[in-house]
Amino acid sequence: MLRSLVVSVAVIAGMPAALAQDTYPAKPITMIVPFPPGGVADIVGRPLAAAMEKSLKQPVVVVNRTGAGGAVGMSVAAKSAPDGYTILMGLSSISIFPVSDRINGKTPAYETHDFAPIALVTADPTVLVVRADSPYRTLKDFIEGAKAQPGTINYSSSGVYGTLHVAMEIFANAANIKLFHVPYQGGGPAVTALLGGQVQALASGPAAAVGQIKAGKMRALAVWSDKRIPLMQDVPTFKESGLDAEFYIWSGVFAPAKTPAPIQQRLREAVRAAAQEADFRTTMERVSTPVAYLDAPEFQQYWERDAARLKIALEKIGKVGDK
């Protein structure tokens, strides 16, 4: 009798969690974008959220939680309740901050294992851009200028150790040059700084730069990919100049690691449906960001490979200001 009572209590106790999973989602979902509007995460996140709403039958509300190159919003997402009602539109920088914090003797605000990957959405190499009126017309010009005046060519980024900062430092390390870093609170402000003449260069995602290039306001000098990209066939890769500099800004959806498997599966289905939707793909094509969808298992492998490569790059960069 006692044993039956214990079993009954256990079953009843487990019912609310099971019921919550069965009825998920029963209210709006928050998608944290850890950068300001205008950057890759926001450019992808907003139309993706709108597309996900169609299959989830609930609003997916984008909230920009900015700061520290994206680390603030990522930390908030990592520590949120694992109930499927807070998800993250993260970039490749999600792998950077735990490593950079340790390099600088800090306790990481989060660990990568605090997240469950849901799906990869896009993956673009970064592109080195200058203003159209810049004296640097080629990558060779830029490197020669940096070597002639070490530390005087400045560049903007989305924040210290953010994706755009790390990309530029990978290039500077490979070219054996010293540049001056000016961090901003996101990719959008970093682009604005270049256009406004506050800085001379920027590592940008193609989507954020292509419009400005076509409008004659920016010039692309090189891309961080292993081969030329279709969007900019006339722009050489760093590898063509003999530089070991490769970097990709990818975007993906994450949930807190302890989110129940059935809810993760529901989110995976929603992102899969959104990534296949014609309107979403058209929107991404319009901003020159091709969809590169990978479901959770394949995304996990992709993420692990990329994180391992970034760790090596970060250890080469070392502490900011040490060089």
C-alpha positions in Angstrom: 0.0 0.0 0.0 2.8 2.4 1.0 4.7 1.5 -2.1 1.7 2.2 -4.3 1.2 5.5 -2.6 4.8 6.5 -3.2 4.6 5.6 -6.9 1.3 7.5 -7.2 2.9 10.6 -5.6 5.9 10.3 -7.9 3.6 10.1 -11.0 1.5 13.1 -9.9 4.7 15.1 -9.2 6.0 14.4 -12.7 2.7 15.3 -14.4 3.2 19.2 -14.5 6.5 18.9 -16.3 5.2 16.3 -18.7 2.0 18.3 -19.3 4.2 21.5 -20.0 6.1 19.6 -22.6 3.0 18.2 -24.2 1.4 21.7 -24.5 4.6 23.6 -25.5 4.5 26.3 -26.5 1.7 27.7 -24.5 2.9 31.3 -24.5 5.3 33.7 -26.4 8.9 32.7 -26.8 11.8 35.2 -26.3 14.6 35.0 -28.8 17.7 36.8 -27.4 19.8 38.5 -30.0 23.0 39.5 -28.1 23.9 42.4 -30.5 22.3 45.6 -31.6 20.2 45.9 -34.8 22.2 45.9 -38.0 24.5 43.0 -37.4 24.3 39.4 -38.7 22.5 38.0 -35.6 19.7 40.6 -35.9 19.5 40.4 -39.8 19.0 36.6 -39.5 17.1 36.4 -36.2 14.2 38.7 -37.0 13.0 37.0 -40.2 13.7 33.6 -38.6 11.6 34.4 -35.6 8.7 35.5 -37.8 9.0 32.3 -39.8 9.1 30.1 -36.6 5.9 31.6 -35.4 4.0 29.9 -38.1 4.7 26.4 -36.9 4.9 27.2 -33.2 1.6 29.1 -33.2 3.0 31.5 -30.7 4.8 34.8 -31.1 8.6 34.6 -31.1 9.7 38.0 -29.7 13.2 39.2 -30.6 15.0 41.0 -27.7 18.4 42.7 -28.2 20.4 42.1 -25.0 23.7 43.8 -25.9 27.0 44.4 -24.3 30.6 43.0 -24.1 30.6 42.0 -27.7 27.7 39.7 -27.3 28.8 38.0 -24.0 26.1 39.7 -21.9 23.2 38.4 -24.0 24.7 34.9 -24.3 25.2 34.8 -20.5 21.6 35.8 -19.9 20.4 33.0 -22.3 22.6 30.4 -20.7 21.2 31.2 -17.2 17.5 31.4 -18.3 15.0 28.8 -17.3 15.4 25.6 -19.5 11.7 25.6 -20.4 11.9 26.5 -24.1 10.6 30.0 -23.6 14.0 31.6 -24.0 16.2 30.8 -26.9 19.3 32.4 -28.3 20.3 33.5 -31.8 24.1 33.1 -31.4 27.1 33.7 -33.6 30.4 31.9 -33.7 31.6 34.2 -30.9 29.6 31.9 -28.5 32.8 29.8 -28.5 35.1 32.7 -28.0 34.2 34.2 -24.6 34.8 31.2 -22.3 38.3 30.9 -23.8 39.1 34.6 -23.8 38.0 34.9 -20.2 40.4 32.2 -19.1 43.2 33.8 -21.1 42.6 37.0 -19.1 42.4 35.2 -15.8 38.6 35.6 -15.4 35.9 33.1 -14.5 33.8 32.6 -17.7 30.3 34.0 -17.5 29.1 30.9 -19.2 30.4 27.7 -20.8 29.6 26.3 -24.2 28.1 23.2 -22.5 25.5 25.5 -20.9 23.8 25.5 -24.4 22.0 22.9 -26.5 22.5 23.5 -30.2 19.2 23.6 -32.0 20.2 24.4 -35.6 22.7 26.2 -37.7 21.0 28.8 -39.9 23.7 30.6 -41.9 27.5 30.6 -42.3 29.5 33.3 -44.0 33.2 34.1 -44.2 34.1 37.6 -43.1 35.4 40.2 -45.6 38.0 42.9 -45.0 36.5 46.3 -46.1 37.7 49.9 -46.1 35.9 53.0 -47.2 35.7 53.6 -51.0 37.9 56.7 -50.6 40.6 54.8 -48.7 44.2 55.0 -50.0 44.3 51.2 -49.6 43.1 49.8 -52.9 44.5 46.2 -52.4 45.3 43.9 -49.6 49.0 44.4 -50.4 48.6 48.2 -50.0 46.9 47.7 -46.6 49.6 45.4 -45.3 52.4 47.7 -46.5 50.7 50.7 -44.9 50.4 48.8 -41.6 54.0 47.7 -41.7 55.2 51.3 -42.5 53.2 52.7 -39.5 52.6 50.0 -36.9 49.6 50.4 -34.7 48.2 53.5 -36.6 45.6 51.9 -38.9 42.5 51.5 -36.8 39.6 49.2 -37.2 36.1 48.8 -35.6 34.6 45.7 -34.3 31.5 44.4 -32.5 33.4 44.3 -29.2 36.5 43.0 -27.5 37.0 39.3 -28.5 33.8 39.5 -30.6 33.7 37.8 -34.0 34.9 40.9 -35.9 37.8 41.5 -33.5 39.0 38.0 -33.6 38.9 37.9 -37.4 41.0 41.0 -37.7 43.5 39.7 -35.1 43.8 36.4 -37.0 44.7 38.4 -40.1 47.1 40.7 -38.3 48.9 37.7 -36.7 49.2 36.0 -40.1 50.5 39.1 -41.8 52.8 40.1 -38.9 51.3 43.6 -38.6 50.0 45.6 -35.7 46.6 47.4 -36.0 44.7 49.6 -33.5 41.4 48.1 -32.3 38.3 50.3 -31.6 35.5 48.2 -30.1 31.8 49.1 -30.5 28.7 47.5 -29.1 27.8 45.4 -32.2 28.3 44.9 -35.9 25.9 47.7 -36.9 27.7 50.4 -35.0 31.0 49.1 -36.3 29.8 49.5 -39.9 28.5 53.0 -39.0 31.9 53.9 -37.6 33.7 52.9 -40.8 31.2 54.8 -43.0 31.5 57.9 -40.7 35.3 58.0 -40.9 35.9 57.1 -37.3 38.0 54.1 -38.3 39.8 52.9 -41.4 38.9 49.2 -41.7 36.5 46.5 -40.6 36.0 42.8 -40.8 32.4 42.4 -41.8 29.9 39.7 -42.7 29.1 40.0 -46.4 25.5 40.7 -45.7 26.3 43.8 -43.7 28.8 45.1 -46.3 27.5 44.1 -49.8 24.9 47.0 -50.0 27.6 49.5 -49.1 30.0 48.0 -51.6 27.4 48.1 -54.4 26.6 51.7 -53.4 30.2 52.7 -53.8 30.7 53.5 -50.1 33.0 50.6 -49.2 35.8 48.6 -50.9 36.4 44.9 -50.2 40.1 43.9 -50.1 40.0 40.2 -49.1 37.8 37.4 -47.7 38.6 35.0 -44.8 37.4 31.9 -46.7 39.2 29.0 -48.2 37.9 30.0 -51.7 36.4 33.1 -53.3 32.7 33.6 -52.5 30.0 33.8 -55.2 28.9 37.2 -53.9 32.3 38.7 -54.4 34.1 36.8 -57.1 36.5 39.6 -57.8 37.7 39.7 -54.1 40.7 37.4 -53.4 41.1 35.3 -50.3 43.8 35.8 -47.7 45.1 32.4 -48.7 45.7 33.6 -52.2 48.2 36.1 -50.7 49.9 33.3 -48.7 48.2 34.2 -45.4 46.8 31.6 -43.1 43.7 33.6 -42.1 40.3 31.9 -42.2 37.2 32.9 -40.3 33.4 32.4 -40.6 30.6 34.3 -39.0 27.9 31.6 -38.6 24.5 32.0 -36.9 22.6 29.4 -35.0 19.8 28.8 -32.6 20.5 27.6 -29.1 18.5 26.7 -26.0 19.7 26.3 -22.4 21.4 22.9 -22.1 18.8 21.4 -19.6 15.8 22.1 -21.9 13.8 18.8 -22.1 14.5 16.8 -25.2 10.8 17.0 -26.4 10.9 20.8 -26.3 14.3 20.8 -28.1 12.8 18.6 -30.7 9.9 21.0 -31.2 12.3 23.9 -31.6 14.3 21.9 -34.1 11.2 21.2 -36.1 10.3 24.9 -36.0 13.7 26.1 -37.2 13.8 23.4 -39.9 10.4 24.5 -41.2 11.5 28.2 -41.1 14.7 27.5 -42.9 12.8 25.8 -45.7 10.2 28.5 -46.0 10.3 30.4 -49.3 9.7 33.8 -47.7 12.6 33.3 -45.3 15.0 32.2 -48.0 13.9 35.1 -50.2 14.6 37.5 -47.3 18.0 36.0 -46.7 18.9 36.2 -50.4 17.8 39.9 -50.4 20.5 40.6 -47.7 23.0 38.3 -49.4 23.0 35.8 -46.6 22.5 32.2 -48.0 20.9 29.7 -45.7 23.2 27.0 -44.5 20.8 24.9 -42.4 22.1 22.0 -40.2 20.0 20.1 -37.7 21.2 19.7 -34.1 23.4 16.6 -34.5 25.3 18.0 -37.6 25.4 21.4 -36.0 27.0 20.0 -32.9 29.8 18.6 -34.9 30.2 21.8 -36.9 30.3 23.8 -33.7 32.9 21.6 -32.1 35.2 21.8 -35.1 34.9 25.6 -35.3 35.4 26.0 -31.5 38.6 24.0 -31.6 40.0 26.2 -34.4 39.0 29.4 -32.6 40.7 28.2 -29.4 44.0 27.9 -31.2 43.5 31.4 -32.8 42.7 33.0 -29.4 45.7 31.5 -27.7 47.8 33.0 -30.4 46.2 36.4 -29.9 46.6 36.2 -26.1 45.6 39.0 -23.8 44.4 42.1 -25.4 47.1 44.8 -25.0 49.9 42.3 -24.4 51.4 42.7 -27.8 
